[in-house]
Amino acid sequence: MTRGSITKLVSSYGTKWGRITPDKEMREIFFDPRALDDPSIYEALFLGQQVDYEEEPERVNGSHATHVRTRLGAGGDGTT
């Protein structure tokens, strides 16, 4: 899994999507709620939030993220 931060969240006109910037990189990777391991958490996401994800290349539109999940603490219980 790759680590990154949420850098854009859009929720308008019935469309929801966002962008993730991988750690130590300047590019952005597209994601939508279907890419989240739990799509119901989309509304709780915030800019700057750390996430883990897998990157899937796409020839036409560039890469997009799959299996996006929020970062938990070392114990997996939400603590840091």
C-alpha positions as CSV (number, residue, x, y, z in Angstrom):
1,M,0.0,0.0,0.0
2,T,1.1,3.6,-0.7
3,R,0.6,6.5,1.8
4,G,-0.6,9.9,0.9
5,S,-2.8,12.9,1.9
6,I,-6.1,14.0,0.6
7,T,-5.6,17.3,-1.3
8,K,-9.0,17.8,-2.9
9,L,-12.6,16.8,-2.1
10,V,-15.5,17.7,-4.4
11,S,-19.1,17.1,-3.5
12,S,-21.4,19.0,-5.9
13,Y,-24.2,18.4,-8.4
14,G,-24.5,14.8,-7.3
15,T,-20.8,14.1,-8.0
16,K,-18.3,13.1,-5.3
17,W,-14.6,12.6,-5.9
18,G,-11.2,13.7,-4.6
19,R,-7.5,13.6,-5.2
20,I,-4.7,12.1,-3.1
21,T,-1.1,13.3,-3.2
22,P,1.4,10.5,-2.5
23,D,3.9,11.2,0.2
24,K,7.1,12.9,-1.1
25,E,5.6,13.5,-4.5
26,M,3.9,16.4,-6.3
27,R,1.4,14.6,-8.5
28,E,-2.2,13.9,-7.7
29,I,-4.2,10.7,-8.0
30,F,-8.0,10.6,-8.6
31,F,-10.4,8.7,-6.3
32,D,-14.2,8.5,-5.9
33,P,-16.3,7.0,-3.0
34,R,-16.3,3.6,-4.8
35,A,-12.5,3.4,-4.2
36,L,-12.9,3.6,-0.4
37,D,-12.9,0.4,1.5
38,D,-15.9,1.9,3.3
39,P,-17.7,4.3,0.9
40,S,-19.9,5.6,3.7
41,I,-16.9,7.5,5.3
42,Y,-16.6,9.8,2.3
43,E,-18.5,12.7,4.1
44,A,-16.1,12.3,7.1
45,L,-12.9,12.8,5.1
46,F,-11.0,16.0,5.3
47,L,-8.2,17.8,3.5
48,G,-4.8,16.8,4.7
49,Q,-6.1,13.5,6.1
50,Q,-3.5,10.6,5.8
51,V,-4.7,7.6,3.8
52,D,-3.3,4.3,2.5
53,Y,-4.3,3.2,-1.0
54,E,-3.3,1.2,-4.0
55,E,-2.6,2.9,-7.3
56,E,-4.1,1.5,-10.5
57,P,-2.7,2.9,-13.8
58,E,-5.2,3.9,-16.5
59,R,-4.0,4.7,-20.0
60,V,-6.6,7.4,-20.8
61,N,-6.9,9.5,-17.7
62,G,-3.8,8.7,-15.7
63,S,-3.7,6.7,-12.4
64,H,-6.5,6.4,-9.9
65,A,-6.6,5.1,-6.3
66,T,-8.3,1.9,-5.2
67,H,-8.7,0.4,-1.7
68,V,-8.4,3.8,0.0
69,R,-8.6,3.7,3.7
70,T,-7.8,6.2,6.5
71,R,-4.6,5.8,8.4
72,L,-4.9,4.3,11.8
73,G,-2.3,4.3,14.6
74,A,0.3,1.6,15.0
75,G,-2.1,-0.5,17.1
76,G,-4.9,-0.4,14.5
77,D,-7.2,1.1,17.1
78,G,-7.2,4.7,15.9
79,T,-4.5,5.9,18.3
80,T,-1.1,7.3,17.2
